[in-house]
Amino acid sequence: MAEKIYVLDTNVVLHDPRAVFKFEENLVVIPIYVLEEVDQFKKELSERGRNARQFARTLDTLREQGGNSLAAGVDLEDGGHLRVVVRGDLKEWRTVDKHAMDHAIVSTALELRHQHPDQSVIFVTMDSNLRIRADALGLRAENYEGGRIVRDELYSGSLILDVDKALVDALGSRDAVAADALGSHTDTLPEDALHPNAGVILRNANQPRHTALGRYNAERGEILPLRVDRKGAWGVRPRNVEQYFALDLLLDPSVHLVTLCGKAGTGKTLLAIAAGLQSVMDEGNYARLLVSRPIFPLGRDVGFLPGTIEEKLNPWMQPIFDNLEYIFTTGRRPISTGRDYEELIASGVIQVEPLTYIRGRSLPNQCLIVDEAQNLTPHEIKTVITRCGADTKIILTGDPAQIDNPYVDAASNGLTIVAQRFRNESISGHVTLLKGERSELAERATELL
């Protein structure tokens, strides 16, 4: 007999169509009303629609291979068990009004608890309001944790180490510092603290203002000095330590994936576009700069607004154009270009487009920037990253605290999960930008409102 009974809500299987396999050797119950709700989304050309279709195919495969009907229950590959159930007060299953679906699903979980008083019945939903309602009815309710990360353990991308003056002076003099040497100079280095391409601040233990900046090279086992100077990239100069770390990663062609997290005004998009322009226009590392952002949700068409495709997309892409205009009108860009960004867009050197139609594409030798990536699910992020061909760099920017997608949160969105799971990869780097640099007003509004 299974120790626990997990009753899954519709939003769980729409978020992760393989969620039924994530509950170990326990009983997983799918109320039949969940299947009816899933059926409403199967024709959507969105991530939600694809997940609905995949979940239906998964259940059909289990039904064919299980030897029993889903009502009787089938075994799962991890030793668990799966059943599809209908509420007992309905002698024959019938369609429930869509506004009563939540009530029917919770009622099914309550009935199972009554039928199995010796077992723990847990209702799993990503709807916080529904968890509250279930708890008020005395039903144990939990969020779906599959693929989530612990926010307190989120990788920041940088760390401060208090060391002897000699090591600070060495890094400040553009010399590499062996990571092995840190152990004998500091007691503050946690185990497994140095991840590949992590930004490192070496601080004089006796004089805290005496510091030097570097980046950890895992292959060499050394902290190398940053290669970014005060000139920055295309007139955009770093104003704080995190921006120095970010630009150093953005301008390094050996780092193929960069994730930038931070609140509004920290310079994520501006730094990414400026570094992309320098990599494409000045250094010739890539053939094109492709800047994109999701038209929420990913996969939704641009609609029936009048005008050309460019006119339809302008409201969505305007934040990108604002950053391009800032770079080209500050007067600090390289004079040798002699061109404005509209001319570069017309010539195809800069391409601005939504993520809607990226599935199926291959993007070789390009610098790809995905703005507002916190609104993407892990599967959508995977779809984008797997489009990258040879010699392509992808930059993901966003603020996990500002999410518009109701199916993800700060711990389960694609941007956060990519930053966490790629922290040990030498081809990737991450920086969390902390200080707002847009304006004093914007920074105070972020803090106070």
N, C-alpha and C positions, 0 to 999 in steps of 0.2 A: 504494500500500500504506500502510495506517495505521501511524503511527509507534509507537503504543502500543495495547495490548489491555487493556481494563478489564473485570474479571470482578466482577459485582455480587452481593453477598449479599442474602438475603431482607430483613433489617432495613433495608437502604438503600431499597428500593422501597416498603416499608411506611411509612417515614418521609417519603419524597418520591416520590410516584407518577410524577413527571416527571423523575426522576433520569437516565433514559437520554439526555436532551437536554443534560446538563450537562458533557459530556466532549469538547467541541469536535470537531475532525476526526479522531477516533480510532475504533477498533472497540470497541463495547460488547457484552459477551457476557453473556447470561442463562442460567445452567445450568437445565436443565429441572426440576431439583429445587426451584429457587426458585419456579417456577410451582405446584408441588404444595404447597409450604408456604403460598404466598399463597392458594391455594384453601381452605385450612383456616380462613382468617379472613374470607372474603368475606361471611358471613352475620352477622357481628358488627354491632351497632348502635352502634359506637364509631368513634373517629377512625381506628383501625387498620383496621376493616372497610370504612370509606368509601375509604381509600387503596388497600386491596386491590382493591376493585371498580373504582376509577378506573384503576389500573395495568392490570388485565385489559382494560378498554375501550381504553386507549391502545395496547396490543399488538395488539388486534384491528383497530383502525383502521389501524395501520401495515401489518398483514398484508394488508388489503384494498387499500390504496393503493400498496403497495410494488412490485407487479408480480412479486415473487418470494415464495417461502415464507420463513418466519422461519428455517428451517434453512439455507437458502441465503444469507440475509441481505437486509436492506432498507436503503435509504438514509434518513438522518435529515435534518431540515430545516436543520441547521447544518453539513452537509457530512460528518457522521459516518456510521457504519455500525452496524447492529444485527443480532446473530445470537442464536438460541436453540440451545444445543448440549446433547448428551447424551454421557456418558462413553463412550469408545471401547471399553472392555472389556465393555460391555453391547451385545450384537448387536441386541437389541430392547429398547427402553426398558420398564422395569417399575418398579413402585412400590418405593421404598426405605423401610425401616423409619425412622420419624420420628426415632429416636434416632441414626440414621446419616446424617441429612441433612447436617449440617455436614461430615462426612467426605467425603460424595459431592461437595459443592460445592467443597471445597478440592482434592479429587482432580481435578476437572474443570479447575481453574486450573493445577494442576501438569502435567496432560496437554497443555494449550495451550502452556505454556512449553516443553515437550519438542518439540512440533510446530513451534514458531516460535522457534528459538533466536536468530534475528537481530532479534527484536522484544522490546520490554519488556512483560512480562505483569505486571499489577498487580491484586492482589486487594483489593477495596474492601468494608469491613465496619465497622459501628458497634459490633461486639462486640469489646471489648479483649482478651478471652481468646482469641478466634479469631484475632485479629491476631498474638498471641504464638505460637500454634500454627503459623500459616502461616509466620511468620518462622523458627521452629525448623526447618521443612522446607525452608528456603532460598528461600521464595517472598516476593517483595516485597509488603507489605501496608500499606494506608493507611486512615485514617479517612475517612468521607464528609464533604467540606468544603462541599457545597452549602448555602448559607444560613447557614453558621457565621461567627462573627466572631472576631477575634483578641482574646483576653482582655486582653492588655496594653494594647490600644487602646480598651477599653470606656470609654464616656463616663461621667464621674463626676458631671456636672451642676454642678460648682462649680470655682473656681480662685482662687488668691491672687496678687495683683499688688502688687509693691513700688513705691510711687510717692512723690511729694513730699508733704510735710505739708499743703500747701494743698488738694490733692484729697481727702485723708482728711477734713480739716475741713469741706470743702464737702458731701461726702456725709453726714457726721455731723450737719450742720446742716439736713438734709432737702432739700438742693439736688441737682438732677440733675447728673451729670458726663458730658460728651460723650466718647464712646468715642474720637473722633479726638484728644482731648487726652492720652490715655494714651500714645500713641506718643512724645510728646516728653518724657514724665516717667519712662518705664520702658524698660529694655532686656530685660525678662523676658517680654514679651508675645509668645507664639508666633503664627505665622501661622494664621489661622482658629481662634483660641482661643475667641473669644466666640461662643457659640451662642445662639439666642433663648431667653430666660428662664433663662439660666445664673445661678447664684448667684455673686456676686463679693465677695471680701474685699479691700478696699483697705487696704494696710498701709504705715505710715510706714517708709520705707527706713532711716531713722536711729533710729527708736524702734519696734521690732517689736511692742510691746504696744499701740501706738496704731493702732487699726483702725476701719473702718466697713464696714457690710454693705449690699449692694444687689443688684439684679437687672437683668440686661441686657435692655433693650427694643430689639429689632432694628429695628422700624419707625421709631422715633425716633432710633436710633443713640446711645442714652444709657444710663447706669447709673442706675437710679432707686432711691431709698431703699426699704427694706422697709416694708410697711404693717402688719406684725404687731407688736403691742406685747407687753409682758411678761405680759399677762393671758391670752394665748393664745386658745384656743377651748374653750368649755364647761368651764372649769376645768382643762383640760389645758394646761400652760404649757411652752413650749420650754425645754430645759435645755442645749442646745449649738447651735453655729452651724448645723449641718446641719438640725436640727429647725426653726430659724427659717426657713431656706430652704424647707423642706418645707411648713410652715404657710402661708407667703406664697403658694406655688403652689396649695395646696389651697383657700384662701379666695378665690382670684381666679376669678370666673366666666368670664373671657375665655380662660382656659386650660382646654381641654376634655379634655385627656388628661394625667394625671400618673402617672409611674412612680416607685415608691420601692423601692430595693434596700437590703438591709442584713442583718446577722446577727441572730440571736435577741436580743430585748431592746432593740433600738434604737428601738422605739416606732412602727414603721411602721403597724400596724393601729390602734393607739390614736389616733395623730394623724389618720389618715384618717377614723375614725368620729367623733371630736370635731369635726373641720372639717365633716364631712357634716351633723352635727346642727345646727351653727351656720348653715350655708348653708340648710338646710331650715326649721328651727324659728324662727330669729331673723331671718334676712335674706330668707327667702321666695324664694330663687333657684330652688328646685326643689320639685316637688310631693311627692316621696317620696325616702327614703333606702333604697336597695336594697343589701344586703350579701350577698355570695355567696362561696363557695369551692368548688373542684372536689371532687366525690366521686371519687377517683382510680380508674380513669381517667375522663375526661370521656365521658359517654354511657352508662356502666354504670348499670343500674337500682339502686334502693335495696335490692333484695333481698327476702327473705321473712321478715325479722325481724317478730316480733309487734308489734301496736300500730298506732296511726294513723301517717300520714306524718310528723307532727311528732315523734312518739316515735322513729321510725326515724332521723330526721335529727339528733336531739339530740347524739349522740356526735360527729358531723362538725361541727356548728355551734357546739359548746360554747365554743371559743376566742373566737368573736364575742360570745356572750352574756357571757363573762367580762369582755371589754372594756366592753360596755355597762353591766354591773353596776358596774364600777369607776367609770365616769363618773357614774353616777346615785347612787352612795353616798359619793363623796368629800366631798359637802357644798359643793363649789365651783361646781356648775352653776347656771344662772340660776334664781333663786327664782320668777320669773314663770311658769315652766312648770307647777309644781305637779302633775306627773305622773311616773309611773315608766315605765321602758322597756317593761314588759309591756303597759301600757295603750296606749302608742304603737304597739306591734306589733299589738295587737288592733284598733286603729283604722285600720291600714294606712299610717300615716305612716312607720313603719320596717318594712321587709320583709326577712326573712332566709330565703334559700333556696339550694339547690345549683345548680350550673351545668348539671346534667344535661339540663334541658328548655329551655334558652335558645334553641336553634336555631329560627328561624321567628318569634321574638318581635320586637316593635318597642318600644323603651323611650324615649319622648319625655319631656323635662322631668324627668329624674330624676338623682339623684346615685348612681352605681353604683360600689361598691367590690368588687373581686375580690381576695380574699386568697389567699395561697399560689399566686400566678400562675406561679411558676417551674416548676410541674409541667405546664404547658400547652405544647403544641407551637405553632410559629408559626401553623399553620393554625387551631388552636383559638382562639388569641388573636385572629386575624382574624375568626373567627366571632363572638366576643364583641363586639369593637369595632364591627363592622358592624351590630350590633343597636341601636346608640345612635341615637336620633332627634334631632329639633331640641332645642336647649337642654339637652342631657344632658352631664353630666361623668362621665368614667370614671377611676377610680383603681385602678391595678394595684400590688399590694405582694407582696414575696416575697424569698427569700434564694436566689440562684443556687448557693450552696454546699450547700444542703439539698434535693436533688432525689430524688423517689421514682419518677419515671417512667423506666423503663429505656431509653426511646427518645430521650431528650434529655439534654444535659449542660449545664455552665455556659456553654458557648459557642454552644449551638444551641437553648436553650429560648426560648419565646415572649416572656417578660418581658425578657430580655437583648436580644433582637433588636429588639423594639419600642423600647426605650430608645435603642438605637444608631441605628436608622433614622429615628426621629422627632426627632433632636437638632437638625435645622435647620428644624423647623416652629414657627411662631410660636404655634400653638394648643396646643402641648405643652410639658411641662417634666419634668425628671428630677432626682432627688437620690439620692446614695448615702450612706446613714446609716452612720457609722463607730463611734460610741461607744455602748456598751450602757448603758441607764439603768434597767433593770428592778430591779437590786439589785447590790450589790458582789459577792455570792456568784455570781450569774448571770454577771456580767462576767468574773470570774476563772475560772469553769468553762469559758466560751467560749474563753478564752485558753489554759488549761492542759490541757484534755481533748480 
